[in-house]
Amino acid sequence: MITYNYNRYGSDSPFTPSKYIKTNLEVLLKMLDGEDLKQYKEMILFKDVQQMFF
């Protein structure tokens, strides 16, 4: 089971071809604006990384 504080930072970065990065970001941002994920948007975009390094 993957919990809310699971380390996601950069996990797919080395495996994603550069031509897909912009498209993947657009899809992710649309998903995060959906009702089921909206409450976790800040956590997914930066708070989990902030906890790791600060």
N, CA, C, O and CB atoms as a CASP TS submission, in Angstrom:
PFRMAT TS
TARGET T0000
AUTHOR 0000-0000-0000
METHOD Language model
MODEL 1
PARENT N/A
ATOM      1  N   MET     1       0.837  -1.182   0.000  1.00  0.00           N
ATOM      2  CA  MET     1       0.000   0.000   0.000  1.00  0.00           C
ATOM      3  C   MET     1       0.884   1.249   0.000  1.00  0.00           C
ATOM      4  O   MET     1       1.863   1.335   0.742  1.00  0.00           O
ATOM      5  CB  MET     1      -0.953  -0.004   1.218  1.00  0.00           C
ATOM      6  N   ILE     2       0.527   2.190  -0.828  1.00  0.00           N
ATOM      7  CA  ILE     2       1.270   3.445  -0.883  1.00  0.00           C
ATOM      8  C   ILE     2       0.513   4.485  -0.061  1.00  0.00           C
ATOM      9  O   ILE     2      -0.649   4.784  -0.335  1.00  0.00           O
ATOM     10  CB  ILE     2       1.466   3.927  -2.364  1.00  0.00           C
ATOM     11  N   THR     3       1.175   5.021   0.934  1.00  0.00           N
ATOM     12  CA  THR     3       0.537   5.999   1.800  1.00  0.00           C
ATOM     13  C   THR     3       0.740   7.406   1.258  1.00  0.00           C
ATOM     14  O   THR     3       1.490   7.607   0.302  1.00  0.00           O
ATOM     15  CB  THR     3       1.085   5.892   3.223  1.00  0.00           C
ATOM     16  N   TYR     4       0.068   8.385   1.870  1.00  0.00           N
ATOM     17  CA  TYR     4       0.126   9.766   1.390  1.00  0.00           C
ATOM     18  C   TYR     4       1.537  10.339   1.415  1.00  0.00           C
ATOM     19  O   TYR     4       1.828  11.249   0.638  1.00  0.00           O
ATOM     20  CB  TYR     4      -0.784  10.637   2.219  1.00  0.00           C
ATOM     21  N   ASN     5       2.414   9.852   2.265  1.00  0.00           N
ATOM     22  CA  ASN     5       3.762  10.403   2.355  1.00  0.00           C
ATOM     23  C   ASN     5       4.794   9.554   1.608  1.00  0.00           C
ATOM     24  O   ASN     5       5.997   9.684   1.836  1.00  0.00           O
ATOM     25  CB  ASN     5       4.165  10.534   3.810  1.00  0.00           C
ATOM     26  N   TYR     6       4.321   8.695   0.727  1.00  0.00           N
ATOM     27  CA  TYR     6       5.207   7.871  -0.089  1.00  0.00           C
ATOM     28  C   TYR     6       6.098   8.766  -0.950  1.00  0.00           C
ATOM     29  O   TYR     6       5.625   9.754  -1.513  1.00  0.00           O
ATOM     30  CB  TYR     6       4.387   6.897  -0.978  1.00  0.00           C
ATOM     31  N   ASN     7       7.335   8.439  -1.051  1.00  0.00           N
ATOM     32  CA  ASN     7       8.311   9.245  -1.786  1.00  0.00           C
ATOM     33  C   ASN     7       8.074   9.141  -3.293  1.00  0.00           C
ATOM     34  O   ASN     7       8.439   8.142  -3.913  1.00  0.00           O
ATOM     35  CB  ASN     7       9.745   8.801  -1.442  1.00  0.00           C
ATOM     36  N   ARG     8       7.470  10.163  -3.874  1.00  0.00           N
ATOM     37  CA  ARG     8       7.200  10.191  -5.308  1.00  0.00           C
ATOM     38  C   ARG     8       8.155  11.115  -6.045  1.00  0.00           C
ATOM     39  O   ARG     8       8.158  11.119  -7.276  1.00  0.00           O
ATOM     40  CB  ARG     8       5.771  10.622  -5.563  1.00  0.00           C
ATOM     41  N   TYR     9       8.939  11.872  -5.365  1.00  0.00           N
ATOM     42  CA  TYR     9       9.749  12.918  -5.977  1.00  0.00           C
ATOM     43  C   TYR     9      10.752  12.355  -6.975  1.00  0.00           C
ATOM     44  O   TYR     9      11.678  11.634  -6.606  1.00  0.00           O
ATOM     45  CB  TYR     9      10.476  13.703  -4.908  1.00  0.00           C
ATOM     46  N   GLY    10      10.551  12.696  -8.241  1.00  0.00           N
ATOM     47  CA  GLY    10      11.497  12.315  -9.286  1.00  0.00           C
ATOM     48  C   GLY    10      11.525  10.842  -9.650  1.00  0.00           C
ATOM     49  O   GLY    10      12.432  10.412 -10.363  1.00  0.00           O
ATOM     50  N   SER    11      10.581  10.070  -9.195  1.00  0.00           N
ATOM     51  CA  SER    11      10.654   8.626  -9.399  1.00  0.00           C
ATOM     52  C   SER    11      10.553   8.216 -10.865  1.00  0.00           C
ATOM     53  O   SER    11      11.128   7.198 -11.248  1.00  0.00           O
ATOM     54  CB  SER    11       9.566   7.954  -8.620  1.00  0.00           C
ATOM     55  N   ASP    12       9.845   8.971 -11.691  1.00  0.00           N
ATOM     56  CA  ASP    12       9.705   8.627 -13.108  1.00  0.00           C
ATOM     57  C   ASP    12      10.583   9.479 -14.008  1.00  0.00           C
ATOM     58  O   ASP    12      10.644   9.242 -15.215  1.00  0.00           O
ATOM     59  CB  ASP    12       8.266   8.769 -13.532  1.00  0.00           C
ATOM     60  N   SER    13      11.250  10.447 -13.453  1.00  0.00           N
ATOM     61  CA  SER    13      12.010  11.403 -14.256  1.00  0.00           C
ATOM     62  C   SER    13      13.024  10.757 -15.207  1.00  0.00           C
ATOM     63  O   SER    13      13.067  11.142 -16.375  1.00  0.00           O
ATOM     64  CB  SER    13      12.724  12.349 -13.347  1.00  0.00           C
ATOM     65  N   PRO    14      13.827   9.809 -14.771  1.00  0.00           N
ATOM     66  CA  PRO    14      14.823   9.250 -15.696  1.00  0.00           C
ATOM     67  C   PRO    14      14.222   8.390 -16.805  1.00  0.00           C
ATOM     68  O   PRO    14      14.902   8.097 -17.788  1.00  0.00           O
ATOM     69  CB  PRO    14      15.816   8.431 -14.928  1.00  0.00           C
ATOM     70  N   PHE    15      12.971   7.984 -16.666  1.00  0.00           N
ATOM     71  CA  PHE    15      12.364   7.051 -17.603  1.00  0.00           C
ATOM     72  C   PHE    15      11.378   7.713 -18.560  1.00  0.00           C
ATOM     73  O   PHE    15      10.843   7.041 -19.442  1.00  0.00           O
ATOM     74  CB  PHE    15      11.671   5.962 -16.848  1.00  0.00           C
ATOM     75  N   THR    16      11.123   9.006 -18.412  1.00  0.00           N
ATOM     76  CA  THR    16      10.152   9.698 -19.239  1.00  0.00           C
ATOM     77  C   THR    16      10.872  10.457 -20.355  1.00  0.00           C
ATOM     78  O   THR    16      11.672  11.350 -20.078  1.00  0.00           O
ATOM     79  CB  THR    16       9.296  10.658 -18.386  1.00  0.00           C
ATOM     80  N   PRO    17      10.594  10.109 -21.608  1.00  0.00           N
ATOM     81  CA  PRO    17      11.207  10.856 -22.712  1.00  0.00           C
ATOM     82  C   PRO    17      10.790  12.327 -22.650  1.00  0.00           C
ATOM     83  O   PRO    17       9.646  12.639 -22.319  1.00  0.00           O
ATOM     84  CB  PRO    17      10.806  10.238 -24.080  1.00  0.00           C
ATOM     85  N   SER    18      11.705  13.213 -22.963  1.00  0.00           N
ATOM     86  CA  SER    18      11.459  14.648 -22.820  1.00  0.00           C
ATOM     87  C   SER    18      10.249  15.127 -23.613  1.00  0.00           C
ATOM     88  O   SER    18       9.587  16.080 -23.202  1.00  0.00           O
ATOM     89  CB  SER    18      12.677  15.420 -23.255  1.00  0.00           C
ATOM     90  N   LYS    19       9.944  14.486 -24.743  1.00  0.00           N
ATOM     91  CA  LYS    19       8.802  14.945 -25.543  1.00  0.00           C
ATOM     92  C   LYS    19       7.462  14.700 -24.843  1.00  0.00           C
ATOM     93  O   LYS    19       6.453  15.284 -25.237  1.00  0.00           O
ATOM     94  CB  LYS    19       8.806  14.247 -26.896  1.00  0.00           C
ATOM     95  N   TYR    20       7.434  13.848 -23.814  1.00  0.00           N
ATOM     96  CA  TYR    20       6.188  13.558 -23.104  1.00  0.00           C
ATOM     97  C   TYR    20       6.032  14.331 -21.792  1.00  0.00           C
ATOM     98  O   TYR    20       4.959  14.304 -21.189  1.00  0.00           O
ATOM     99  CB  TYR    20       6.106  12.089 -22.823  1.00  0.00           C
ATOM    100  N   ILE    21       7.062  15.002 -21.354  1.00  0.00           N
ATOM    101  CA  ILE    21       7.016  15.647 -20.040  1.00  0.00           C
ATOM    102  C   ILE    21       5.932  16.717 -19.969  1.00  0.00           C
ATOM    103  O   ILE    21       5.164  16.746 -19.008  1.00  0.00           O
ATOM    104  CB  ILE    21       8.368  16.263 -19.710  1.00  0.00           C
ATOM    105  N   LYS    22       5.854  17.597 -20.966  1.00  0.00           N
ATOM    106  CA  LYS    22       4.851  18.668 -20.949  1.00  0.00           C
ATOM    107  C   LYS    22       3.432  18.093 -20.976  1.00  0.00           C
ATOM    108  O   LYS    22       2.564  18.539 -20.225  1.00  0.00           O
ATOM    109  CB  LYS    22       5.060  19.617 -22.147  1.00  0.00           C
ATOM    110  N   THR    23       3.204  17.120 -21.829  1.00  0.00           N
ATOM    111  CA  THR    23       1.883  16.499 -21.911  1.00  0.00           C
ATOM    112  C   THR    23       1.514  15.824 -20.594  1.00  0.00           C
ATOM    113  O   THR    23       0.386  15.955 -20.120  1.00  0.00           O
ATOM    114  CB  THR    23       1.841  15.479 -23.055  1.00  0.00           C
ATOM    115  N   ASN    24       2.458  15.110 -20.009  1.00  0.00           N
ATOM    116  CA  ASN    24       2.202  14.437 -18.732  1.00  0.00           C
ATOM    117  C   ASN    24       1.884  15.445 -17.630  1.00  0.00           C
ATOM    118  O   ASN    24       1.016  15.198 -16.793  1.00  0.00           O
ATOM    119  CB  ASN    24       3.410  13.582 -18.328  1.00  0.00           C
ATOM    120  N   LEU    25       2.585  16.579 -17.627  1.00  0.00           N
ATOM    121  CA  LEU    25       2.312  17.617 -16.642  1.00  0.00           C
ATOM    122  C   LEU    25       0.903  18.175 -16.814  1.00  0.00           C
ATOM    123  O   LEU    25       0.191  18.365 -15.829  1.00  0.00           O
ATOM    124  CB  LEU    25       3.343  18.740 -16.752  1.00  0.00           C
ATOM    125  N   GLU    26       0.501  18.436 -18.031  1.00  0.00           N
ATOM    126  CA  GLU    26      -0.849  18.950 -18.287  1.00  0.00           C
ATOM    127  C   GLU    26      -1.915  17.962 -17.815  1.00  0.00           C
ATOM    128  O   GLU    26      -2.914  18.360 -17.215  1.00  0.00           O
ATOM    129  CB  GLU    26      -1.033  19.245 -19.784  1.00  0.00           C
ATOM    130  N   VAL    27      -1.703  16.691 -18.085  1.00  0.00           N
ATOM    131  CA  VAL    27      -2.645  15.655 -17.647  1.00  0.00           C
ATOM    132  C   VAL    27      -2.695  15.601 -16.118  1.00  0.00           C
ATOM    133  O   VAL    27      -3.773  15.525 -15.529  1.00  0.00           O
ATOM    134  CB  VAL    27      -2.244  14.269 -18.226  1.00  0.00           C
ATOM    135  N   LEU    28      -1.531  15.640 -15.486  1.00  0.00           N
ATOM    136  CA  LEU    28      -1.469  15.610 -14.023  1.00  0.00           C
ATOM    137  C   LEU    28      -2.220  16.799 -13.416  1.00  0.00           C
ATOM    138  O   LEU    28      -3.000  16.629 -12.479  1.00  0.00           O
ATOM    139  CB  LEU    28      -0.002  15.612 -13.549  1.00  0.00           C
ATOM    140  N   LEU    29      -1.986  17.997 -13.947  1.00  0.00           N
ATOM    141  CA  LEU    29      -2.641  19.183 -13.395  1.00  0.00           C
ATOM    142  C   LEU    29      -4.154  19.123 -13.556  1.00  0.00           C
ATOM    143  O   LEU    29      -4.886  19.565 -12.671  1.00  0.00           O
ATOM    144  CB  LEU    29      -2.104  20.438 -14.063  1.00  0.00           C
ATOM    145  N   LYS    30      -4.630  18.583 -14.668  1.00  0.00           N
ATOM    146  CA  LYS    30      -6.077  18.397 -14.852  1.00  0.00           C
ATOM    147  C   LYS    30      -6.617  17.397 -13.834  1.00  0.00           C
ATOM    148  O   LYS    30      -7.682  17.610 -13.252  1.00  0.00           O
ATOM    149  CB  LYS    30      -6.388  17.914 -16.291  1.00  0.00           C
ATOM    150  N   MET    31      -5.887  16.314 -13.621  1.00  0.00           N
ATOM    151  CA  MET    31      -6.319  15.308 -12.645  1.00  0.00           C
ATOM    152  C   MET    31      -6.392  15.907 -11.243  1.00  0.00           C
ATOM    153  O   MET    31      -7.320  15.617 -10.488  1.00  0.00           O
ATOM    154  CB  MET    31      -5.362  14.101 -12.655  1.00  0.00           C
ATOM    155  N   LEU    32      -5.419  16.739 -10.899  1.00  0.00           N
ATOM    156  CA  LEU    32      -5.368  17.330  -9.565  1.00  0.00           C
ATOM    157  C   LEU    32      -6.473  18.348  -9.328  1.00  0.00           C
ATOM    158  O   LEU    32      -6.777  18.668  -8.179  1.00  0.00           O
ATOM    159  CB  LEU    32      -4.032  17.982  -9.346  1.00  0.00           C
ATOM    160  N   ASP    33      -7.074  18.856 -10.385  1.00  0.00           N
ATOM    161  CA  ASP    33      -8.201  19.774 -10.241  1.00  0.00           C
ATOM    162  C   ASP    33      -9.528  19.047 -10.107  1.00  0.00           C
ATOM    163  O   ASP    33     -10.557  19.677  -9.864  1.00  0.00           O
ATOM    164  CB  ASP    33      -8.257  20.712 -11.419  1.00  0.00           C
ATOM    165  N   GLY    34      -9.517  17.736 -10.262  1.00  0.00           N
ATOM    166  CA  GLY    34     -10.732  16.942 -10.088  1.00  0.00           C
ATOM    167  C   GLY    34     -11.146  16.901  -8.621  1.00  0.00           C
ATOM    168  O   GLY    34     -10.317  17.072  -7.726  1.00  0.00           O
ATOM    169  N   GLU    35     -12.409  16.678  -8.390  1.00  0.00           N
ATOM    170  CA  GLU    35     -12.957  16.703  -7.031  1.00  0.00           C
ATOM    171  C   GLU    35     -12.290  15.702  -6.087  1.00  0.00           C
ATOM    172  O   GLU    35     -12.095  15.997  -4.908  1.00  0.00           O
ATOM    173  CB  GLU    35     -14.436  16.428  -7.079  1.00  0.00           C
ATOM    174  N   ASP    36     -11.942  14.531  -6.595  1.00  0.00           N
ATOM    175  CA  ASP    36     -11.377  13.506  -5.718  1.00  0.00           C
ATOM    176  C   ASP    36      -9.927  13.785  -5.310  1.00  0.00           C
ATOM    177  O   ASP    36      -9.480  13.276  -4.282  1.00  0.00           O
ATOM    178  CB  ASP    36     -11.453  12.166  -6.399  1.00  0.00           C
ATOM    179  N   LEU    37      -9.187  14.577  -6.081  1.00  0.00           N
ATOM    180  CA  LEU    37      -7.786  14.852  -5.751  1.00  0.00           C
ATOM    181  C   LEU    37      -7.513  16.293  -5.340  1.00  0.00           C
ATOM    182  O   LEU    37      -6.420  16.608  -4.870  1.00  0.00           O
ATOM    183  CB  LEU    37      -6.926  14.512  -6.919  1.00  0.00           C
ATOM    184  N   LYS    38      -8.487  17.159  -5.512  1.00  0.00           N
ATOM    185  CA  LYS    38      -8.271  18.581  -5.245  1.00  0.00           C
ATOM    186  C   LYS    38      -7.725  18.835  -3.841  1.00  0.00           C
ATOM    187  O   LYS    38      -6.867  19.697  -3.654  1.00  0.00           O
ATOM    188  CB  LYS    38      -9.567  19.343  -5.431  1.00  0.00           C
ATOM    189  N   GLN    39      -8.218  18.090  -2.865  1.00  0.00           N
ATOM    190  CA  GLN    39      -7.768  18.296  -1.484  1.00  0.00           C
ATOM    191  C   GLN    39      -6.308  17.908  -1.265  1.00  0.00           C
ATOM    192  O   GLN    39      -5.709  18.326  -0.275  1.00  0.00           O
ATOM    193  CB  GLN    39      -8.639  17.504  -0.541  1.00  0.00           C
ATOM    194  N   TYR    40      -5.728  17.123  -2.160  1.00  0.00           N
ATOM    195  CA  TYR    40      -4.340  16.672  -2.030  1.00  0.00           C
ATOM    196  C   TYR    40      -3.372  17.403  -2.965  1.00  0.00           C
ATOM    197  O   TYR    40      -2.181  17.093  -2.976  1.00  0.00           O
ATOM    198  CB  TYR    40      -4.266  15.190  -2.296  1.00  0.00           C
ATOM    199  N   LYS    41      -3.862  18.364  -3.746  1.00  0.00           N
ATOM    200  CA  LYS    41      -3.070  19.011  -4.779  1.00  0.00           C
ATOM    201  C   LYS    41      -1.775  19.622  -4.231  1.00  0.00           C
ATOM    202  O   LYS    41      -0.699  19.355  -4.767  1.00  0.00           O
ATOM    203  CB  LYS    41      -3.894  20.082  -5.455  1.00  0.00           C
ATOM    204  N   GLU    42      -1.858  20.421  -3.191  1.00  0.00           N
ATOM    205  CA  GLU    42      -0.661  21.048  -2.633  1.00  0.00           C
ATOM    206  C   GLU    42       0.322  20.005  -2.115  1.00  0.00           C
ATOM    207  O   GLU    42       1.531  20.130  -2.310  1.00  0.00           O
ATOM    208  CB  GLU    42      -1.041  22.010  -1.508  1.00  0.00           C
ATOM    209  N   MET    43      -0.195  18.991  -1.466  1.00  0.00           N
ATOM    210  CA  MET    43       0.663  17.948  -0.928  1.00  0.00           C
ATOM    211  C   MET    43       1.421  17.238  -2.064  1.00  0.00           C
ATOM    212  O   MET    43       2.621  16.986  -1.955  1.00  0.00           O
ATOM    213  CB  MET    43      -0.172  16.935  -0.114  1.00  0.00           C
ATOM    214  N   ILE    44       0.716  16.926  -3.135  1.00  0.00           N
ATOM    215  CA  ILE    44       1.335  16.212  -4.249  1.00  0.00           C
ATOM    216  C   ILE    44       2.355  17.082  -4.973  1.00  0.00           C
ATOM    217  O   ILE    44       3.416  16.594  -5.362  1.00  0.00           O
ATOM    218  CB  ILE    44       0.269  15.738  -5.227  1.00  0.00           C
ATOM    219  N   LEU    45       2.048  18.355  -5.157  1.00  0.00           N
ATOM    220  CA  LEU    45       2.927  19.225  -5.937  1.00  0.00           C
ATOM    221  C   LEU    45       4.163  19.691  -5.187  1.00  0.00           C
ATOM    222  O   LEU    45       5.223  19.848  -5.792  1.00  0.00           O
ATOM    223  CB  LEU    45       2.166  20.412  -6.399  1.00  0.00           C
ATOM    224  N   PHE    46       4.049  19.918  -3.865  1.00  0.00           N
ATOM    225  CA  PHE    46       5.245  20.420  -3.198  1.00  0.00           C
ATOM    226  C   PHE    46       5.396  20.074  -1.727  1.00  0.00           C
ATOM    227  O   PHE    46       6.526  20.034  -1.240  1.00  0.00           O
ATOM    228  CB  PHE    46       5.279  21.860  -3.330  1.00  0.00           C
ATOM    229  N   LYS    47       4.339  19.826  -1.005  1.00  0.00           N
ATOM    230  CA  LYS    47       4.488  19.635   0.438  1.00  0.00           C
ATOM    231  C   LYS    47       5.228  18.358   0.796  1.00  0.00           C
ATOM    232  O   LYS    47       5.985  18.352   1.766  1.00  0.00           O
ATOM    233  CB  LYS    47       3.140  19.627   1.092  1.00  0.00           C
ATOM    234  N   ASP    48       5.039  17.282   0.054  1.00  0.00           N
ATOM    235  CA  ASP    48       5.764  16.046   0.375  1.00  0.00           C
ATOM    236  C   ASP    48       7.262  16.224   0.149  1.00  0.00           C
ATOM    237  O   ASP    48       8.071  15.706   0.919  1.00  0.00           O
ATOM    238  CB  ASP    48       5.238  14.873  -0.475  1.00  0.00           C
ATOM    239  N   VAL    49       7.632  16.949  -0.893  1.00  0.00           N
ATOM    240  CA  VAL    49       9.044  17.224  -1.164  1.00  0.00           C
ATOM    241  C   VAL    49       9.604  18.160  -0.088  1.00  0.00           C
ATOM    242  O   VAL    49      10.734  17.991   0.371  1.00  0.00           O
ATOM    243  CB  VAL    49       9.224  17.848  -2.581  1.00  0.00           C
ATOM    244  N   GLN    50       8.822  19.115   0.293  1.00  0.00           N
ATOM    245  CA  GLN    50       9.241  20.063   1.340  1.00  0.00           C
ATOM    246  C   GLN    50       9.539  19.308   2.630  1.00  0.00           C
ATOM    247  O   GLN    50      10.511  19.630   3.314  1.00  0.00           O
ATOM    248  CB  GLN    50       8.145  21.142   1.587  1.00  0.00           C
ATOM    249  N   GLN    51       8.740  18.328   2.973  1.00  0.00           N
ATOM    250  CA  GLN    51       8.967  17.530   4.177  1.00  0.00           C
ATOM    251  C   GLN    51      10.252  16.720   4.089  1.00  0.00           C
ATOM    252  O   GLN    51      10.914  16.496   5.103  1.00  0.00           O
ATOM    253  CB  GLN    51       7.792  16.603   4.418  1.00  0.00           C
ATOM    254  N   MET    52      10.604  16.283   2.905  1.00  0.00           N
ATOM    255  CA  MET    52      11.807  15.479   2.739  1.00  0.00           C
ATOM    256  C   MET    52      13.081  16.291   2.952  1.00  0.00           C
ATOM    257  O   MET    52      14.062  15.781   3.493  1.00  0.00           O
ATOM    258  CB  MET    52      11.823  14.856   1.364  1.00  0.00           C
ATOM    259  N   PHE    53      13.066  17.552   2.528  1.00  0.00           N
ATOM    260  CA  PHE    53      14.290  18.346   2.515  1.00  0.00           C
ATOM    261  C   PHE    53      14.369  19.445   3.559  1.00  0.00           C
ATOM    262  O   PHE    53      15.450  19.980   3.804  1.00  0.00           O
ATOM    263  CB  PHE    53      14.453  18.947   1.195  1.00  0.00           C
ATOM    264  N   PHE    54      13.249  19.795   4.179  1.00  0.00           N
ATOM    265  CA  PHE    54      13.282  20.912   5.133  1.00  0.00           C
ATOM    266  C   PHE    54      12.735  20.518   6.482  1.00  0.00           C
ATOM    267  O   PHE    54      12.693  21.342   7.396  1.00  0.00           O
ATOM    268  CB  PHE    54      12.499  22.090   4.597  1.00  0.00           C
TER
END
